């Protein structure tokens, strides 16, 4: 009987489900030094603001904390090709999804001249957005 149960467990597909890390009411993330419509020159320093929560490195399991992610030149979180899926699973790490898992609160970006969109998203210990999502408004800046 033991072997039958073990065989059944081995053949059942396993899916990694995101954990629901709750965010406190009123928590918000925002840009300290940039605003929508700003004209800047490259390199661009981006300073992250956070209210109602604390910053902790990725992998740190502590209530009411998370770490920053900066979305560059992509649809706002929850929209676009990935849609709501990115709200349930860890955010990808690529040129459009920058992770600050060390607990960093600012960065400097080399951006080409032209318009660029930026959005901040707080991720939990596993890079998954909190519930409810703690994200800034998407802003557009112009690099001259």
C-alpha positions as CSV (number, residue, x, y, z in Angstrom):
1,X,0.0,0.0,0.0
2,X,2.9,2.4,0.8
3,X,4.3,1.9,-2.6
4,X,1.0,2.6,-4.3
5,X,0.6,5.9,-2.5
6,X,4.1,6.9,-3.3
7,X,3.6,6.0,-7.0
8,X,0.5,8.1,-7.1
9,X,2.3,11.1,-5.5
10,X,5.1,10.9,-8.0
11,X,2.8,10.8,-11.0
12,X,0.7,13.8,-9.9
13,X,2.0,17.0,-11.5
14,X,3.2,19.6,-9.0
15,X,2.6,23.3,-9.5
16,X,4.4,26.0,-7.6
17,X,1.8,28.4,-6.4
18,X,2.6,31.9,-5.2
19,X,2.1,32.7,-1.6
20,X,-0.3,35.4,-0.6
21,X,1.9,38.0,1.2
22,X,-0.5,40.6,2.5
23,X,0.3,44.3,2.4
24,X,-1.0,46.6,5.1
25,X,-3.8,49.1,4.2
26,X,-2.4,52.4,3.0
27,X,1.0,51.0,1.9
28,X,2.4,52.8,-1.1
29,X,5.5,53.0,-3.2
30,X,6.5,56.1,-5.2
31,X,9.3,58.0,-7.0
32,X,11.0,60.5,-4.7
33,X,12.9,62.5,-7.3
34,X,10.9,62.0,-10.5
35,X,7.5,62.9,-11.6
36,X,5.4,62.2,-14.7
37,X,6.4,64.3,-17.7
38,X,9.9,65.1,-16.3
39,X,12.7,65.9,-18.7
40,X,16.0,64.4,-17.5
41,X,19.5,63.6,-18.8
42,X,21.2,60.2,-18.8
43,X,22.4,58.7,-16.5
44,X,19.1,59.0,-14.6
45,X,19.1,58.5,-10.8
46,X,15.9,57.0,-9.5
47,X,15.1,57.2,-5.8
48,X,12.4,54.8,-4.5
49,X,10.0,55.9,-1.8
50,X,8.0,53.6,0.5
51,X,5.3,54.4,3.0
52,X,3.6,52.0,5.4
53,X,6.0,49.1,5.0
54,X,9.7,48.4,5.4
55,X,12.4,47.3,3.0
56,X,14.1,43.9,3.5
57,X,16.3,41.9,1.1
58,X,14.8,39.2,-1.0
59,X,14.4,35.9,0.9
60,X,13.7,37.7,4.2
61,X,10.5,36.5,5.7
62,X,9.3,39.5,7.8
63,X,5.8,40.8,8.0
64,X,5.1,44.2,6.3
65,X,8.3,44.2,4.3
66,X,9.4,43.7,0.7
67,X,11.9,44.8,-1.8
68,X,11.8,47.1,-4.9
69,X,11.3,46.2,-8.5
70,X,11.5,48.8,-11.3
71,X,9.5,48.2,-14.5
72,X,11.1,50.0,-17.4
73,X,9.3,50.5,-20.8
74,X,6.6,48.0,-20.3
75,X,2.8,48.1,-19.7
76,X,1.8,48.8,-16.1
77,X,1.8,45.8,-13.7
78,X,-1.2,43.5,-14.4
79,X,-1.6,44.7,-18.0
80,X,-0.1,43.6,-21.3
81,X,0.8,40.0,-22.4
82,X,1.5,38.7,-18.9
83,X,-1.7,40.2,-17.6
84,X,-2.8,39.1,-14.1
85,X,-0.3,36.2,-14.1
86,X,2.5,38.5,-13.1
87,X,0.5,39.4,-10.0
88,X,0.5,35.7,-8.9
89,X,4.0,34.6,-9.7
90,X,7.5,36.1,-9.2
91,X,8.3,39.0,-11.5
92,X,10.8,38.1,-14.2
93,X,14.3,39.5,-14.1
94,X,15.3,41.1,-17.4
95,X,16.0,44.5,-19.0
96,X,12.4,45.6,-18.4
97,X,12.0,44.2,-14.8
98,X,14.9,45.3,-12.6
99,X,15.2,43.6,-9.2
100,X,16.6,45.3,-6.1
101,X,16.7,42.2,-3.9
102,X,19.5,43.5,-1.8
103,X,17.2,46.1,-0.3
104,X,18.4,49.0,-2.4
105,X,16.4,52.2,-2.4
106,X,17.8,53.8,-5.5
107,X,19.5,53.2,-8.8
108,X,21.1,54.9,-11.7
109,X,20.0,54.0,-15.2
110,X,21.6,54.6,-18.6
111,X,18.7,55.4,-20.9
112,X,18.7,56.4,-24.5
113,X,17.3,59.7,-25.6
114,X,13.5,59.7,-25.9
115,X,10.5,58.7,-23.9
116,X,10.6,56.0,-21.2
117,X,8.1,54.6,-18.8
118,X,8.9,53.7,-15.2
119,X,6.8,52.0,-12.5
120,X,7.8,50.8,-9.0
121,X,6.4,47.5,-7.6
122,X,7.1,46.1,-4.2
123,X,7.8,42.3,-4.2
124,X,7.7,39.9,-1.3
125,X,10.6,37.6,-0.2
126,X,10.0,35.6,-3.5
127,X,9.7,38.6,-5.8
128,X,5.9,38.2,-5.9
129,X,3.7,41.3,-5.7
130,X,1.9,41.7,-2.4
131,X,-1.9,41.4,-2.0
132,X,-3.1,44.0,-2.5
133,X,-0.4,45.1,-5.0
134,X,1.9,47.9,-3.8
135,X,2.8,49.7,-7.0
136,X,3.3,53.3,-8.1
137,X,1.6,55.0,-10.9
138,X,3.4,54.5,-14.1
139,X,5.3,57.7,-15.1
140,X,6.7,58.8,-18.4
141,X,10.0,60.7,-18.5
142,X,11.9,62.2,-21.5
143,X,15.6,61.7,-21.7
144,X,17.2,64.6,-23.6
